[in-house]
Amino acid sequence: MSDYLIRVLEEDEKRAAQSVFLGSLHVGPATDESWEYSGDGYPAQRCFGAFREGRIVGTAQSFASSMAVPGGAVLPLAAVSRVGVRADHTRRGVLTELMRAQLRQVRELGEPLASLHATEPVIYGRFGYGVACRGRTVEVGTTRGRAVPPLPGDGEIRLLETDELAAELPRIYERIGLHRPGMMSRPRGWWRMQLERRIALKDHLVAAVHSGPDGDDGYALYEPTMVNISPDERDRRLDVHDMHGASLGVVLGLWRFLLAADLVRWVRAWGRPLDEHVELILPNRGDCRTVELGDETWLRLVDVRAALAARTYGAAEPVVVEVHDRLLPENSGRYRVGPDGVERSDASADLELPVDSLAMLYLGDVSASALAATGRLTVHEPSALTRADRLFAADRSPNSGTFF
Ligand SMILES: CC(C)(COP(=O)(O)OP(=O)(O)OC[C@H]1O[C@@H](n2cnc3c(N)ncnc32)[C@H](O)[C@@H]1OP(=O)(O)O)[C@@H](O)C(=O)NCCC(=O)NCCS
């Protein structure tokens, strides 16, 4: 690794880093048009480059965001993305050094959490990330004239004009708030890259807004598309790119609207929360097919004490948890976790686990018992396992709903 210099990029080096990232995904360099929208999403101080003989050959970047944790607190979050190493420099430890530098920076910035979306599930556990949110891709047959029973508290739906999207969707997202563990704030650069860029590229995006008694409380952003049914038959599908509501009832109200669309055969939505039971509103639950149930957000507890202290816990006697963190050793140690709070402890450990397993437990996606049964958590005091299950349980399935 001594052949590589790892450092924060200068502003005028960001585009070259973006090209390295895109190249690692087998995509051509950023065009002027796409760079106009994606360029300001990441401040230069948060973009790292790995240099060899003066050229950037690897990069990892992050932007400042925040994430909701069980109990409703919202913590500063580093949203990590644009990770890539040029194909002729891989497997020499470049990513490892980039991750090390980035985690150190996030810690110094005082952000207790970092998260990312992984292209390969085998890469990030070694850096202390664990899957903390999962999502379900569903394809639902439309009702084609059959009535879907009204939902309690059904609100009004209106469609936005295209030129309203860039102002209205961020406003409504902010209004909804980060009410589910895993939900994250979206800075302006995110909206420019994920929404305004697509509008500029003339993608056919449509937004339906839901309004309840207190005003706008949800939206679905979708794109009509034609898909093959058989080699010589095609039909229309609505692809939902972004859908949020202040409550489950609001989101199901949006589903109800989408499923009543004329001239459409299916609605497909990616990464939906596991407790969004759309099949329960259908006349025939068999019309909802789970296409995939997979990993959504990977989480890294960068400051374990601050992260543990910020969430609330279920009713149970405290447990002493010993955490191991190879990359950020200041996190290693024992923590007493209970409904009354979290503190460092000298008591002997009831449970012991690496920091990536703690990330899986943290938002409530998997239980301590599941981690123990799969060898990801060591039990020293058997009675502590049931207590930990109760303490860490979350009442909603964690889900970010934001791709970056
Ligand atoms: C994934 C990627 C960033 C890894 O970079 P790298 O510099 O080769 O990684 P390192 O050399 O630091 O490898 C670290 C470890 O991860 C493993 N690893 C890295 N990439 C891997 C992959 N794609 N599949 C499986 N293991 C991988 C290495 O074998 C190594 O393991 P070890 O520590 O046990 O020896 C690089 O291969 C890449 O750019 N891939 C394409 C783009 C991509 O997937 N980006 C990630 C977006 S989330």
Ligand as a Chemical Component Dictionary entry (heavy atoms), coordinates in Angstrom:
data_LIG
# 
_chem_comp.id                   LIG 
_chem_comp.type                 NON-POLYMER 
_chem_comp.pdbx_formal_charge   0 
_chem_comp.three_letter_code    LIG 
# 
loop_
_chem_comp_atom.comp_id 
_chem_comp_atom.atom_id 
_chem_comp_atom.alt_atom_id 
_chem_comp_atom.type_symbol 
_chem_comp_atom.charge 
_chem_comp_atom.model_Cartn_x 
_chem_comp_atom.model_Cartn_y 
_chem_comp_atom.model_Cartn_z 
_chem_comp_atom.pdbx_ordinal 
LIG C1  C1  C 0 -15.049 -3.164  -4.529 1  
LIG C2  C2  C 0 -13.743 -2.416  -4.727 2  
LIG C3  C3  C 0 -13.981 -0.954  -4.352 3  
LIG C4  C4  C 0 -12.666 -3.042  -3.833 4  
LIG O1  O1  O 0 -11.470 -2.295  -3.925 5  
LIG P1  P1  P 0 -10.031 -2.969  -3.648 6  
LIG O2  O2  O 0 -9.057  -1.869  -3.588 7  
LIG O3  O3  O 0 -9.812  -4.051  -4.609 8  
LIG O4  O4  O 0 -10.261 -3.594  -2.204 9  
LIG P2  P2  P 0 -9.101  -4.083  -1.231 10 
LIG O5  O5  O 0 -7.902  -4.503  -2.013 11 
LIG O6  O6  O 0 -8.876  -3.048  -0.181 12 
LIG O7  O7  O 0 -9.796  -5.358  -0.630 13 
LIG C5  C5  C 0 -10.256 -5.454  0.673  14 
LIG C6  C6  C 0 -10.792 -6.819  0.900  15 
LIG O8  O8  O 0 -12.071 -6.950  0.266  16 
LIG C7  C7  C 0 -12.043 -8.038  -0.651 17 
LIG N1  N1  N 0 -12.805 -7.605  -1.820 18 
LIG C8  C8  C 0 -12.676 -6.430  -2.413 19 
LIG N2  N2  N 0 -13.549 -6.350  -3.431 20 
LIG C9  C9  C 0 -14.231 -7.496  -3.454 21 
LIG C10 C10 C 0 -15.250 -8.015  -4.303 22 
LIG N3  N3  N 0 -15.762 -7.304  -5.318 23 
LIG N4  N4  N 0 -15.698 -9.237  -4.042 24 
LIG C11 C11 C 0 -15.182 -9.954  -3.022 25 
LIG N5  N5  N 0 -14.197 -9.528  -2.187 26 
LIG C12 C12 C 0 -13.741 -8.299  -2.420 27 
LIG C13 C13 C 0 -10.595 -8.262  -0.969 28 
LIG O9  O9  O 0 -10.357 -9.583  -1.365 29 
LIG C14 C14 C 0 -9.926  -7.935  0.344  30 
LIG O10 O10 O 0 -10.041 -9.044  1.227  31 
LIG P3  P3  P 0 -8.900  -9.389  2.301  32 
LIG O11 O11 O 0 -8.749  -8.163  3.161  33 
LIG O12 O12 O 0 -9.454  -10.563 3.017  34 
LIG O13 O13 O 0 -7.687  -9.672  1.481  35 
LIG C15 C15 C 0 -13.255 -2.491  -6.189 36 
LIG O14 O14 O 0 -13.072 -3.829  -6.505 37 
LIG C16 C16 C 0 -14.236 -1.870  -7.148 38 
LIG O15 O15 O 0 -14.125 -0.692  -7.441 39 
LIG N6  N6  N 0 -15.203 -2.651  -7.681 40 
LIG C17 C17 C 0 -16.179 -2.188  -8.625 41 
LIG C18 C18 C 0 -17.041 -1.053  -8.105 42 
LIG C19 C19 C 0 -17.748 -1.387  -6.848 43 
LIG O16 O16 O 0 -18.206 -2.500  -6.618 44 
LIG N7  N7  N 0 -17.845 -0.371  -5.986 45 
LIG C20 C20 C 0 -18.487 -0.499  -4.710 46 
LIG C21 C21 C 0 -19.712 0.320   -4.748 47 
LIG S1  S1  S 0 -20.619 0.019   -3.241 48 
# 
loop_
_chem_comp_bond.comp_id 
_chem_comp_bond.atom_id_1 
_chem_comp_bond.atom_id_2 
_chem_comp_bond.value_order 
_chem_comp_bond.pdbx_ordinal 
LIG C1  C2  SING 1  
LIG C2  C3  SING 2  
LIG C2  C4  SING 3  
LIG C2  C15 SING 4  
LIG C4  O1  SING 5  
LIG O1  P1  SING 6  
LIG P1  O2  DOUB 7  
LIG P1  O3  SING 8  
LIG P1  O4  SING 9  
LIG O4  P2  SING 10 
LIG P2  O5  DOUB 11 
LIG P2  O6  SING 12 
LIG P2  O7  SING 13 
LIG O7  C5  SING 14 
LIG C5  C6  SING 15 
LIG C6  O8  SING 16 
LIG C6  C14 SING 17 
LIG O8  C7  SING 18 
LIG C7  N1  SING 19 
LIG C7  C13 SING 20 
LIG N1  C8  SING 21 
LIG N1  C12 SING 22 
LIG C8  N2  DOUB 23 
LIG N2  C9  SING 24 
LIG C9  C10 SING 25 
LIG C9  C12 DOUB 26 
LIG C10 N3  SING 27 
LIG C10 N4  DOUB 28 
LIG N4  C11 SING 29 
LIG C11 N5  DOUB 30 
LIG N5  C12 SING 31 
LIG C13 O9  SING 32 
LIG C13 C14 SING 33 
LIG C14 O10 SING 34 
LIG O10 P3  SING 35 
LIG P3  O11 DOUB 36 
LIG P3  O12 SING 37 
LIG P3  O13 SING 38 
LIG C15 O14 SING 39 
LIG C15 C16 SING 40 
LIG C16 O15 DOUB 41 
LIG C16 N6  SING 42 
LIG N6  C17 SING 43 
LIG C17 C18 SING 44 
LIG C18 C19 SING 45 
LIG C19 O16 DOUB 46 
LIG C19 N7  SING 47 
LIG N7  C20 SING 48 
LIG C20 C21 SING 49 
LIG C21 S1  SING 50 
# 
